[in-house]
């Protein structure tokens, strides 16, 4: 019984003369120039811009729904940040120096403020997309 390695070596020995031949045809000059001309024409053509640049119908309703959905967790986040900034420095002050006991909660609250900015800043984009998709569903 032949091992798979022996079979592979035999197959490669058969294929080597075929692979070593240098018979790759060169493309014709006409084909090369036509391809380059077509490519340069395509590259000079500006990319199409999406047609939905206007504010779609229902944008305000979608934005209000998103703000309502985010407002309840937002109140909890504000409450938690208030707790952190008011209570944690006193708790940390028993083990850490006073400036560091205030710096750690302040850094946490500033990071949370950055995340809140990202969330609330993306709401108009999400509302626009949702309203546009609803509008497309109605059209189809």
C-alpha positions as CSV (number, residue, x, y, z in Angstrom):
1,X,0.0,0.0,0.0
2,X,1.3,3.4,-1.0
3,X,1.4,6.2,1.5
4,X,-0.3,9.5,0.7
5,X,3.1,11.2,0.7
6,X,4.4,8.8,-2.0
7,X,1.3,9.5,-4.1
8,X,1.7,13.2,-3.7
9,X,5.4,13.1,-4.8
10,X,4.4,10.9,-7.8
11,X,1.7,13.4,-8.9
12,X,4.1,16.3,-8.5
13,X,6.7,14.5,-10.6
14,X,4.1,14.2,-13.4
15,X,3.0,17.8,-13.1
16,X,6.5,19.4,-13.0
17,X,7.1,19.4,-16.8
18,X,3.7,21.0,-17.4
19,X,4.3,23.6,-14.7
20,X,7.8,24.5,-15.9
21,X,6.7,25.3,-19.4
22,X,6.6,29.0,-20.1
23,X,3.5,29.2,-22.3
24,X,1.5,32.0,-20.7
25,X,0.1,34.1,-23.5
26,X,0.7,37.8,-23.4
27,X,-2.4,40.0,-23.8
28,X,-2.7,41.9,-27.0
29,X,-1.8,45.5,-27.1
30,X,-5.3,46.4,-28.2
31,X,-6.7,44.6,-25.1
32,X,-4.3,46.4,-22.8
33,X,-5.0,49.8,-24.2
34,X,-8.8,49.2,-24.1
35,X,-8.6,48.1,-20.5
36,X,-6.5,51.1,-19.4
37,X,-8.9,53.5,-21.3
38,X,-11.9,51.9,-19.6
39,X,-10.3,52.0,-16.2
40,X,-9.3,55.6,-16.5
41,X,-12.8,56.5,-17.6
42,X,-14.3,54.7,-14.6
43,X,-11.8,56.3,-12.2
44,X,-12.6,59.8,-13.5
45,X,-16.3,59.3,-13.0
46,X,-17.5,60.6,-9.6
47,X,-19.0,58.1,-7.2
48,X,-22.8,58.2,-6.9
49,X,-24.1,60.0,-3.9
50,X,-27.1,58.4,-2.0
51,X,-30.4,60.1,-2.7
52,X,-31.7,60.2,0.8
53,X,-30.0,63.4,2.0
54,X,-33.3,65.0,3.0
55,X,-34.9,64.5,6.4
56,X,-37.4,61.7,5.9
57,X,-41.0,61.8,7.0
58,X,-41.3,60.5,10.6
59,X,-37.9,61.7,11.7
60,X,-39.2,63.7,14.6
61,X,-41.4,60.8,15.8
62,X,-38.4,58.4,15.6
63,X,-36.2,60.8,17.5
64,X,-38.8,61.3,20.2
65,X,-39.2,57.5,20.6
66,X,-35.4,57.0,20.9
67,X,-35.1,59.9,23.4
68,X,-37.9,58.4,25.5
69,X,-36.3,55.0,25.4
70,X,-32.9,56.4,26.5
71,X,-34.2,58.8,29.1
72,X,-35.0,56.3,31.9
73,X,-31.6,54.6,31.8
74,X,-30.1,58.1,31.6
75,X,-31.6,59.1,34.9
76,X,-30.1,56.0,36.5
77,X,-26.7,56.8,35.0
78,X,-26.9,60.4,36.3
79,X,-27.9,59.1,39.8
80,X,-25.1,56.6,39.8
81,X,-22.6,59.3,38.7
82,X,-23.9,61.6,41.5
83,X,-23.4,58.8,44.0
84,X,-19.9,58.1,42.7
85,X,-18.8,61.8,42.9
86,X,-20.4,62.4,46.3
87,X,-19.8,59.2,48.2
88,X,-16.8,57.5,46.7
89,X,-14.1,60.1,47.6
90,X,-15.0,59.8,51.3
91,X,-14.8,56.1,51.0
92,X,-11.5,56.1,49.2
93,X,-10.2,58.8,51.4
94,X,-9.7,56.3,54.2
95,X,-7.0,54.5,52.2
96,X,-5.8,57.0,49.6
97,X,-4.5,60.6,49.8
98,X,-7.2,63.2,49.3
99,X,-6.3,64.4,45.8
100,X,-6.2,60.8,44.5
101,X,-9.5,60.0,46.3
102,X,-11.1,62.7,44.2
103,X,-9.2,62.1,41.0
104,X,-10.4,58.5,40.6
105,X,-14.2,59.2,40.8
106,X,-13.8,62.3,38.7
107,X,-12.0,60.3,35.9
108,X,-14.9,57.8,36.1
109,X,-17.5,60.5,35.8
110,X,-15.7,62.1,32.9
111,X,-15.5,58.8,31.1
112,X,-19.2,58.3,31.7
113,X,-19.9,61.8,30.3
114,X,-18.0,60.8,27.1
115,X,-20.1,57.7,26.7
116,X,-23.3,59.7,27.3
117,X,-22.2,62.2,24.6
118,X,-21.7,59.4,22.2
119,X,-25.1,57.8,22.9
120,X,-27.1,61.0,22.7
121,X,-25.0,62.3,19.8
122,X,-25.8,59.2,17.7
123,X,-29.6,59.4,18.4
124,X,-30.3,61.7,15.4
125,X,-28.4,59.5,13.1
126,X,-30.2,56.4,14.2
127,X,-33.6,58.2,14.1
128,X,-32.8,59.3,10.5
129,X,-31.9,55.8,9.4
130,X,-35.0,54.3,11.1
131,X,-37.3,56.9,9.5
132,X,-35.7,56.4,6.1
133,X,-36.1,52.6,6.3
134,X,-39.8,53.0,7.3
135,X,-40.3,55.3,4.4
136,X,-38.7,52.7,2.0
137,X,-40.9,50.0,3.5
138,X,-44.0,52.1,2.7
139,X,-42.8,52.7,-0.9
140,X,-42.2,49.0,-1.6
